[in-house]
């Protein structure tokens, strides 16, 4: 359902979100997220073209978020790297009703379309800020500090 490129783009943006306004090199993000740097560079190019990150050349350069994390919907990230979430085509792409088509087939196709619409709606509402909050909550919970899971 969720492509690898979409997951990796979200990982990279979470890392940039953690770093706030600081510029992060591809090498640093790749090391922190255990991602291959050449692939990450390609994702950053796509994310920059979509206006989700900005870049700066030079020793103090790198990438950072171009807007606040609460202004970056997950759906926009996935679309930027060509990885929108899609249900299987056979659940949502039935032909228009014809003679001899079973009602059950149409009901299940309609259900598939409703599920796809619900997923798209949720991904448009879910922001990078919410994922950052969840990340911090999980990190606290998984540390030996005995934290409480917040999300």
C-alpha positions in Angstrom: 0.0 0.0 0.0 2.7 2.5 0.9 5.7 2.5 -1.4 9.3 2.4 -0.2 10.1 5.8 -1.7 7.2 7.3 0.3 8.4 5.8 3.5 12.0 6.9 2.9 10.8 10.5 2.0 8.9 10.6 5.3 11.9 9.3 7.2 14.1 12.1 5.6 11.6 14.8 6.4 11.2 13.6 10.0 15.0 13.9 10.4 14.9 17.4 8.9 11.9 18.2 11.2 13.9 17.1 14.2 16.7 19.4 13.2 14.5 22.5 13.0 16.0 25.4 11.1 19.5 23.8 10.9 20.8 22.7 7.5 21.4 19.0 7.2 23.6 17.3 4.7 22.4 14.3 2.7 25.2 12.3 4.3 24.0 13.2 7.8 20.4 12.4 7.1 21.3 9.2 5.3 23.4 8.1 8.3 20.8 9.0 10.9 18.0 7.2 9.0 20.2 4.4 7.6 19.2 5.2 4.0 21.4 5.1 0.9 22.7 8.6 0.2 22.4 8.4 -3.6 18.7 7.4 -3.4 18.1 10.1 -0.7 19.6 12.8 -2.9 17.1 11.9 -5.6 14.2 12.1 -3.1 15.4 15.5 -1.9 15.5 16.7 -5.5 11.8 15.7 -5.9 10.9 17.2 -2.5 12.6 20.5 -3.4 10.7 20.7 -6.7 7.5 20.2 -4.7 8.4 23.0 -2.4 8.7 20.8 0.7 12.4 21.4 1.3 14.9 24.1 0.5 18.6 23.6 -0.3 21.7 25.5 0.1 25.1 24.7 -1.4 28.5 24.8 0.3 30.1 23.6 3.5 27.3 24.9 5.7 24.6 23.9 3.2 22.3 21.0 2.9 18.5 20.7 3.2 15.8 21.8 5.6 12.1 22.0 5.6 10.7 24.9 3.6 7.7 25.3 5.9 6.6 24.5 9.4 5.9 20.8 9.9 2.3 21.5 10.7 1.9 22.9 7.2 3.2 19.7 5.5 0.5 17.1 4.9 1.7 13.5 4.5 -0.3 13.2 1.2 1.8 16.0 -0.3 5.0 14.3 0.6 3.9 11.0 -0.9 2.7 12.7 -4.1 5.9 14.6 -4.4 7.9 11.4 -4.7 5.3 9.6 -6.9 4.2 7.3 -4.1 0.5 8.0 -3.3 -1.2 5.3 -1.4 -3.4 3.2 -3.6 -5.6 0.2 -2.9 -5.4 -2.7 -5.2 -6.8 -1.8 -8.6 -9.3 -4.7 -8.6 -11.0 -3.2 -5.5 -11.7 0.2 -7.1 -11.6 -0.2 -10.8 -14.6 -2.2 -11.8 -16.4 -1.5 -15.1 -19.8 0.3 -15.0 -22.7 -2.1 -14.3 -23.7 -4.2 -17.2 -26.1 -7.0 -17.8 -25.1 -10.0 -15.8 -22.8 -8.2 -13.3 -23.5 -9.3 -9.8 -24.7 -6.7 -7.3 -22.1 -8.0 -4.8 -19.3 -7.0 -7.2 -20.7 -3.5 -7.4 -21.0 -3.3 -3.6 -17.4 -4.4 -3.1 -16.2 -2.0 -5.7 -18.1 0.9 -4.1 -16.5 -0.2 -0.7 -13.1 -0.1 -2.3 -13.7 3.5 -3.6 -14.9 4.6 -0.2 -11.8 3.1 1.5 -9.5 4.9 -1.0 -11.3 8.2 -0.4 -11.0 7.8 3.4 -7.3 7.0 3.1 -6.7 10.0 0.9 -8.7 12.3 3.2 -6.7 11.1 6.3 -3.4 11.6 4.5 -4.3 15.1 3.6 -5.2 15.9 7.2 -2.2 14.1 8.8 0.8 16.4 9.0 4.5 16.0 9.5 4.1 17.7 12.9 1.8 14.9 14.1 4.4 12.3 13.0 7.1 14.3 14.8 5.0 14.2 18.0 4.5 10.4 17.6 8.2 10.0 17.0 9.1 11.8 20.2 6.4 9.9 22.1 7.8 6.5 20.8 11.4 7.5 21.6 10.5 8.4 25.1 8.4 5.2 25.6 11.2 3.0 24.1 14.0 4.6 26.2 14.8 3.1 29.5 13.5 6.2 31.2 10.1 4.5 31.6 8.2 7.2 29.8 4.5 7.1 29.1 3.3 6.7 25.5 1.4 9.9 24.6 0.1 9.2 21.1 
